[in-house]
Amino acid sequence: MEKVIEYIRENKERFLEELFEAIRIPSISSLSEHKGDMIKMAEAYKEILLKAGVDKAEVMQTKGNPVVYAEKIIDESLPTVLVYAHYDVMPVDPIDLWDSKPFEPEVRNGKIYARGADDDKGQGFIQVKAFESVVKNDKLAVNVKFMIEGEEEIGSVSLGAFCEEHKEMLKSDIILVSDTGMIAEDIPSITTGLRGLAYWEVEVIGPNRDLHSGLFGGGVANPINVLSKMIASMTDEDNKLVIPGFYDDVLNSSEAERAKLNEAPFDLDEYKKAIDVEDVDGEKGYTTIERTGIRPSFDICGIWGGYTGEGAKTVLPSRAYAKISSRLVPNQNHIKIAKMFEEYFTSIAPKSVKVKVKTLHGGQAYVCPIDLPAYKAAEKAFEKTYGKLPVPMRSGGSIPIISTFEDILGTKTILMGFGLESDAIHSPNENFPLINFYNGIETVAWFYKYFAEEMK
């Protein structure tokens, strides 16, 4: 492995420049005007994988954006790793809050600043470059497949059908993903759980046109006012959702499990300082770690309506909208929760308005056993790079497709993430520390060695 690590260090500048070339492609899956960029990025990934040493790579069509599939099969009798990543990124708005152009990557203060620097082009490249480094030095002792999609940021809407159609092609012993985070730059961790997700768009409809707020104000329901009241009524004084039955299937952790969870290194003062808030908030009776790891949440992700331009316009709007998400925990079914929300939200609407609820996407929560051979290999790999064992942790985030993999492919996933909370994924000035990028490549390279040994 000495040659592998030497190869990584000798080629780190090339690795970085190749990542920059990928970042420069604005592959935003949620905006239709970037459809061409999605295809361009998929083709670019195909060439990147071929140069890295796969035997074959192809861009495969789906009902949505294409999937890039590649493989290197050295011996059918050996264990197989399926690497999953995504090449799509979030929109960049609000653009005026960026300190540099989002698709012109820059290195400042030891960090890469760009959209996709962490999520997931930077972390996806960790996987590709670790594979390349092992292959080019003839140290690969397992088969490796790659499945890189272009719809993760919009709910992986086409990937489930793709997996159903290509079960045999995607067969593996473990799925390996780098799309999560670490507790701190010097505290490695393995994500052992992800929350599920339900996501809606709601529309509150009032009069048949915008009205003069002087002539009609106080006499006709204002959809924005109504929507605000409806949203405010969704949680009680303990910050618990009031939807009947919402918590019925929640898998409650024991006191011992909660105590273990809170042993993870966490500085509440530093947490508040990092996001510039005076205090935290959430469901009563739980710590911040518990609230984001083992409890459901409810958030308004966007709200709009009426006049939002410069200056004043005295208008009573005819419509108001909101995008709403709920993070779910093990045992909660996102389809069941989506229906619960729709029925309850429409039931609390006054007769002065109409309400429409559209479910956009969702996914199940995921829990990874810590006795898997792949988990043990990941532990050893982190320890080799960082000099300490990684801390198992539950992530508050969601990767809905992970539970789909288990349902369709029957395969567990190991989440070896290298991002940090400060990386500002999905936000302006997304960034990724160079040290995490390079350490990540070395760690995944070690994973291949240890996974082969654990599977013997």
N, C-alpha and C positions, 0 to 999 in steps of 0.2 A: 504493500500500500504506500510505501514511501514515494514510489514513482508517481502514483496517482496524485498524492498531495503536492508533490513538486510540479506536476503538470498544471494543476489548478492555479498554483501561485505564479507560475510562469506565464499563464494565459489570461490572467485576471483582467487586464486592460482590454483584451480582445472580447472577452465575455461581456464586459460592461458596454463596449461600443455596439455589440450585436443586440444587447438589450435595448439600448437607446434607439436603434433602428426600428425595433418592434414598437417601442413606445410612440414613435413619431407617426404611426398609423392610427388615426382616431377611430378606433373600432368600438363605437358607442352603440350597443345593441338596441337601446330603447328609442332611438331616433331614426326614422325611416330614411332620412337623407344620407345616413352613413351606411346604407346597404352595400355600396360598392367597397367601402373600407372593410367591412366584415369579410367579404370574399378575398380582398387583398391580404388581410391579416391571416386568414386560413391558409392561403397559398404560401405566404411567408413562413408560417410555422412548418409546413410540409418540407420546405427547403432546409430550414434550420435542423429539423430532425434527421433528414437524410445526411447532412454534413456531420451531424453528431454521431452517426454510425448505425442507424437502424437499417434493417435489410430491405424494408419497403415502407413507404408512406403514401397516403392518399387523402384527398379531400372528398368526403362522402356527403352526399346531399341528405337533407332532412326536410320536413315541411317548413322549417324556419331557416336559421343560419346553419351552414355546414359544420360537420364534425371532422376534425383531423385525426385520422387513425394511423398508427405506425407500430411496428413491432421488430424485435430482434429475438429470434428463437434459436438458441444455441443447442438445446437438447430437449426434446418433448418430455423426457422423464424428469427433468429438473423443475423446481418450483417456479411459478410465474408471478411477477408483480405487474399490476395494471396501474399505471400512473394517470391520474385525472387532474386536469387543470382547465382553465377557461381563458379565452383570448379576448373576450369582450370586457369593456370598462363602463363605468358610470358616466353620466353627463358631467360637465364641468361647471355648470352654473352654481353660484353667482361668479361670473368670470372676473368681476372687478375686485374680488377678494384674493385672487392669486397674486403672488409676488413675482411670478415668472410665467411664461406661456406654458399651459398645461401639457401640450404635446411637443414642447421643445425641452427635453430633460436637461437639468442642470445639477451639478454637484456643489452643494454649499454646506459648510460645517460638517463634512463627513457624511452627508446624506444626499440621496438622489431625490430631486423634486420633480414630479410629473404625475399626470393621471396614469394609473396603472403601475407606478413605481413599485408598489407593494402588491396591490390587488388587481389582477393576479399575474401580471406579466413578470414582475420581479421574482415572485415566488415560483411561478411556472418555469422561469429560466433556471432557477436553482435546480429543479428536477432535471431539466434537459442537460445542463452543464455537468451535473454530477454523473449522469449516465455517460455523457461523452468522455469524461475524464477516466472512468473505469474501463470503457470499451477501448479507447485508444491505447491503453496500457495493458490490454489483454487480462484484465482482472474480473471480468463479469462472470459470475458463477450461477446466475439465474436467468430465466427468460424475462424479457421486459416488453410490455405493450404500453402504448400511449393513447389516450382518448382525450382530446382537447376540444372543448365545445365553445360556441359563441353566443350562448343565451343564459349564462348563469345569473347575470344581473337582472334578468327579466323572468326568473323562475324556472330556467331550464325546461321550457315548455315543450320542446321537441325531443329531449334526450331520453325520456322514459320509453317512448315508442322506438327510438333508435336501439336502445338496449334490448327491448323485446325482440326486435328483428334480428339482432346480431349476438344472441346469447353465446353461441359456440365460439365466435370470434373473440369475444370479450372474456372468456373463461380465464380465471386466475385464482391464485391462492390468497391474495391480499390486494386491496386497493390502497395506493399510497397518494396522499394529497398534501400539498403545501399551500394552504389558503386560510390559515389560522394564525395565532400569535403566541408570543412568549410573555411571561410575567414581566421580565425586565431584560435588558441587554446582556446582563451577566447571570440571569436565572432562566435556564432553559425549561421548557415545559411541554408536555404532550397533552393535547386536548382529548379528553375522554368522553365528552358529551357536548352535543349541540342542541340548542332549542329549536323547536319547530316554528312554523310561521303561517299566519293567515293574514291576507291583505285585501282590502276593499277600497273601492271608490264610491262615495255617496254623493247624491245630488238632492238638494232640497229645492222644490219648485213652488214659487208663489204666484203672483199675478202674471198675466200673459205677456207683459212687457215691462221694462224698467219704468218706474213712475217718479213723478216730482215729489221729493221728500217733504215739501211744505204742504202741498195739496192733499197728499195721501198719508204722510207720516203720522203714526198714532192711530190710524184707522184701518190699515191693512198690514198683515203680517209681513215682516221683513225676513226673507229667507236666511240672511246671515245671522240675524239675532236668534232665530229659531234654531239654526244649526249649532250655534255656540251653546245655547241652553241644553240642547240634546246631548252634545258631547260632554258638557260639564256634569250632566246627570248620570253618566255611565260608570262613575266610580264613587264610592262612599268616603266617609271621613278617614277611613283607614287605608285609602288608596286601593281598595279591592273592587274588582268589577262586580256590578250588580246584575249581570245577565243570569237569569235562573239556570242552574245546572252547569255553569262555566267551569267550576272547580271539582265537579263530581269525579272526573277521571284523573285528576292530578295525582301523580305519584309522590306522596309526601315522604321526605327524607327523615330518617331517625335522628334523634339527638346526637348519637355517636357519629353518624355520617355528616351532620352539619358541623360538628366540632372539628372533624377531620378536614372538611372543606375550608374552614376558617384558619387552619394552620398554614395555608399558603401565604407566602410573603406578600403583604399588602399594607400600604401606608395610606390611611384615609386622608390625612392632611395633604400629602403629596398628590393624591388623586384629585382632591378639590382644587388644589393650586394649579394643576396641569390644565384643567378645563375652566379655571377662573370662576368658580362658584363659591358662595359663602357656606352652603351646606348641601347635603345630599337629600334625596327625597325618594319615597317608594313605599311599598307595602309594609304596614306596621308589623313589628315583631321579627323582622329579618334584617340581617346585615347587608351591606352593599354587595359583597361577594355572593350571598345567597339570592338576593333579588335578581342579579344578572345571570346566575348559573342554574338555579333549581326552581325558580318561580316564574309564572307567566307575567307578561307585561302588556300594556295597552298604550299606544301612542298615536298622536295625530302627526302624520308625516308632511302634510301640506294642507292649506286651507285658503280658499280664494272665492271671489265674487265681487260684483259691483265695480266701482271706479277705483283704480289704483294708480292712475297717472299723476302727472305733476299738477299741483294746485288743487282747487276744490271743485267738486261737481255734486250738486245737491240731488242725489238720485237714490231712490229706493229700488234695489236690484230685484230682478225677477227670479234669479237663481243663485244658489250658493253651493260650493263643492268642498269636499275634503277627501284626502287620502289617509287611510287609517290602517295601522298594522297591530297585530298581537303576536308576541313571541310565546310559543307554547312549550310545554315540558313533556317528558315521557308519559305515555298513555293517553295524552290528549290527541284526538283525531282532528286534523285541520279541516276536513270536509264537514264533520259534525259541528265544529266550532263556527265555521263560516255560515252554516245554516242558522245556528243559534243567534249569531249576531244579526243577521238579516231580519229574522223574525222579530227579535226584540227591538231593534232600532226603528223599524217601521211601525211597531206597535206603540211607541212612545211619541210619535209625531202628532201634533195637534191637527185638527181638521182644516185649519187655515192654510195648510201647505200639503203638497204631495212629496213623497220620498221614494227615491230609487236607490237600490244598493246593488253594486256589481262586484262580484268576487274576481280579483285580478289573478292571484296565484297563491300557492301555499305549499307546505311540506311538513313531514313528520319530524319529531325530535329524534336524536340518535345517541346511543350509549355504546362505548367500546370497552369490551372486557380487557383487563390489564394482565391476563395470563396468556394471551396469544403469543406465539413465537415471534410474530412481527412486532408486537409491543416490546418484547424483551430485546429484540434487535435494535429497535429505535432507542430504547434506554441506553444500551451500550454505545450506540453511535453518538448520542448527545454527550455522554460521559467522556468519550474519547476526545471530542472537540472542546468541550467546555470544562473538563476536569471535575464535573459534579453530575450526579444523577438528575434527570429532569423531574419536575414536579407535575403530577397528574392534576388536571384542572378541567372544570366545566366551563365552556364558553357560552356567553350570552347570545352570540350570533347564530345564524342559521345558514346551512348549506343544504337546501331541501333535497337535492338530488342524492345525498349520501344515504338517506333512508330508502330511497327508491332503488339504489344499487343493491341494498340488502334484500329488498323484496323481490326484485326481478332477477338479479344475478346470483343471489344467495351468498354474497361475499362481504366480509367485514372490511372496514376502512381504518387505516392508521393516519392520524392527522398530525403531521410533523410541520408545524408552522413556525415561521421566523419573523413575523411582524410584531410591531409594538403598538400599544394603545396610542402613542404619540404620532403614529404614522398618518393619521388623519385620512384614513381610507373613506371614500365616498364624499369627501369634503374638499374645499380649496386647499392648495398647498399639500396635497398628498405627498408623502415622502417615504424613504426606506434607507436605513443606515447601511453604508457600504460594508461595515463589518458583519452585519447580519446576512447580507447577500453572499459574501465569501465564506463565512462560517457555515452557512446553510449548505452550500455546495459540498464542502468537506464532510459535513455531517451525513448528508444523504449518500455520499460515496461510501462512507463507513457502514451505513445501513445495509447496502447491498452485500457487503462482506459478511456482516453478522447475521443477516436473514438467511443466507445460504447455509451458514453453520447451524443456526437454530432449527432449520428444516431437515437436517440430516437424520 
